[in-house]
Amino acid sequence: MSVVCLSGETVGDSPEGIRIARQDGVYGYCEDTGEPIGIERLEVRPVATLSIEAQERHERMEKTYDDEA
């Protein structure tokens, strides 16, 4: 079984490629916004579950929380 990303390219037949598909069968969409994750990001990090924008927002919130602690 191969996992296919938004561009129609296969992520691979490896267990890791199959593992990164979410249980609901959706791959390549941001868990935070539901928008497509850019293909460039998925090529660099196939296991990404957040878009770059959502990841940056998450990291800023995390940093703010750490600074307050």
N, C-alpha and C positions, 0 to 999 in steps of 0.2 A: 504494500500500500504506500502511495506517495501522498504528501501533503502539498497542495497547490496554493500559492499565495495570490494576492490580488492581480498581479500581472499575468497570471496564468503559468508562471514558472513553477517548477516543483521545488519544494524546500529540500526534499530528499527522501530516500527510503530508509534512512537510518532511524534507529529508535529515538534519537534526539529530535529529528525532524518530525516524527509522528507524535512525540510527546508534547511538542509546542502547540499543537492544535488544541484549542480549548475543548472542554467536555461538550459544549453546545455545538461543536463543529465549526465555529467561527474562527478564522485566522486572519490577521492583518488589520483588525479594527481596534482602536483605542478603547481600553476598558473604562476609562474615565469619561470620554466624550462620545464614543460610538462612531467617531469619524475614522476614515481610513488612515492607517499609519503609512507614512511615505515609504515607497519602495526602496529608496536609498537607505533609509534606517533599517528596514528589514533585511537588506542585503548585508549590512554591517553587523546587525544584531538580530538574527532570526527569532530569538526568543522574546523580543520586545513586546510588551503588552500595553505600553503607553506611547502616544505620539511624542515627538520631541518637545512640543509646547507643554503637554501635560506633565512630562517627566521634569522639565525645568520648573514648572509651577510646584510640583511635589517636592523637589529639592529645595526651593526657596522656603516653602512652608516648614520643611524639616529643619533647615538652618535657623529660621526664626525661632522655632520651638527650642532648639539646642541653645541658642543665645539667651533665651529667657530662663533656662534651667540653672 
